[in-house]
Structures are given as structure tokens and as C-alpha cells.
Amino acid sequence: MQPSLVAGRECPRTYREFVEMFPDDEACATYLEQLRWPEGFVCPACQMTTIPWRQTRGRLVCPICRHQSSVSAGTIMDKTRTPLTTWFEAGWHVTTAKNGLSAKTLERTLGTSYRVAWTMLQRYRVAMVRAERERLSGDVEIDETLVGGVEKGGKRGRGTSKCIVVIAVEVRQPKGFGRVRMRHVPDASGVNLLPFVCDVVVPGAVVLTDGWGGYNDLPDHGYTRKKTVLSSSGDPAHVSMPGVHRVSSLLKRWILGTHQGSILPAHLQSYLEEFTFRFNRRTSRSRGLLFRRLLEQAVVTGPITEADVTHGYNWSRHQQVGIRRS
Ligand SMILES: [Zn+2]
């Protein structure tokens, strides 16, 4: 067993260890190689597992078909001029800071331009969504919440111009919450709500909703719907949906705190993905593990260009549209 392979399974526990492990681009590339090809280099062109020839600037050449690649080619780091050490530094900060950090803070921390910091964060967020493939199960609360404004007049906000986010939360017995999933939807009609549920909740699960008609067709898709109808006296929603209420207030606090509330609707889903990645690993004691997980996802997520993220990433390519599939 080569010691370097063992090293690839390691993750730094402190910033000091991080700095020691990744002093230069070469160390970063070696680490990424182990994450990307744990069984050894696989040529992206001919798909053969071989030992590549190594050239300068981290170029890997397949000895069979002579295809030239690099560890970052075909990943979210593809064709960026940002050094790997900067990517790593950003990944470290975004996973170890308790509440993550804004592009503005990252810009200051790394000494890069705002643009570089911002696009790195956006690319990492796309990588984060890959980590959330397993659908929620058991009892799942689902409800919509409004992001970016204060609700007025006791209305639920359905059909308003503010950003509507559907939230699904696993409810544990006797108490506590499991994982979450979220989606920014254009409106709260069944056309948007049903595909979301089908994408993120396993059929057979018990789905807890309020009396909203948008959820009426859930039983047709294999779910048991439990309706909690709010009394006409106007009980606050959180009485019946404690999980969604809790997650939604954490989300809003995170957006206001870490990101100063300045999120454009076109980018909202990216932030929801980061929040989800973070929330679903909230009990993880090792932040370094989160860092490694993020990089693992980064090397298996396809290239993302700057144009892909500039006006809001097209998230539908990650959404499975479960209704049509079934
Ligand atoms: Zn090859």
C-alpha cells in the first residue's frame, strides 16, 4: 500500500494541518487525484486504468492513447486560471466557517478579486447538490415559506411576487429533525410542488402538509398525505409544522447574517443548496470531513463555466422530475 493513498483518505483537522498538507498546487493535485481516481488513474478518453505519464503543470498523459488531461479537467475546476491552492483555501473556509461565508468575505480572506471568489463559491454550490441524492424518508413535513420579505396581513404568500421556497424536513420520533431539501419555485401550485416532492421524498413516505390544494395529488404518486388544517383562529403555521418553521427561520437568519440578505432570486437556489449541504451535516463533528466531502463532489461534478453561473445556474438539470419518471 502506498502511503500516499492512505493520505488521500485523510482530512486536515485544523487550519494549521490544512496549511501543512497543501503547501502548493502539486500537493493539492495529488490529493484531488486520490479523490477522483481512488482505484488509480482512469483515462477520460479511452477509459483505461493506467499509470499516466506526468508532465509539467500537472498534465497527465495516457500511455495508451496519448490523451492529455489533468486532474481538474472535466471537474468544476476545469479551465479556471485560479490556482488549486486558492480553490482549496476557499473550500476550507466555506466548509469550516460555522455559517459559511459570503463572496465578499472570501474575497478579503483570499485576496482574490470579488468575481473569482464569487464564481468559486457558485461552483462549489453546484458540487454540493450532488451530495444530496438520497431521498428523504419516514415522516416528512412539507410547506412553503417566503424568502426575502416579511409576510403581511396573515396571508400565506402563495401567489405573491416574493420568492417562494418549498421546504421538506424529515421528522424524527419522538423528537428532532433529520435531513432537509429545498426548492425555489415560481409559484405554489401543484405543478411545482408535486415534482419537488417526487424528486426529494421516497414513495411510501408519510408526507405532512397543510390543507393546501397543491398537495392534493400526492396519494396518486405513492405518498400517504397527512393533512394538518389550520384553525380559522389563525394559529401560526409553526404550531403544525415545527420542522419547516425551524428550518425556515434558520435559513432566513443565514441569508440575513452571512449574506446580508443580498441574494438575487436568480441565485437563490444556489444558496439553498449550500444551506442544505451544511444543515444535513450539522452534527458532523469533523469540519475537515466536510472539506473532503466537498472536494470529493467537486471532482466528480462536470465542468461549470462562468456563463453557467453568471445569471443563475440552471438547476433543472439536477432535478429529476420524478413525476414523469414514475
Ligand atoms: Zn487513454
Residues whose N, C-alpha, C, O or C-beta is under 5 A from the ligand:
A	BS01	ZN	C43 A45 C46 C62 I64 C65 R66 H67
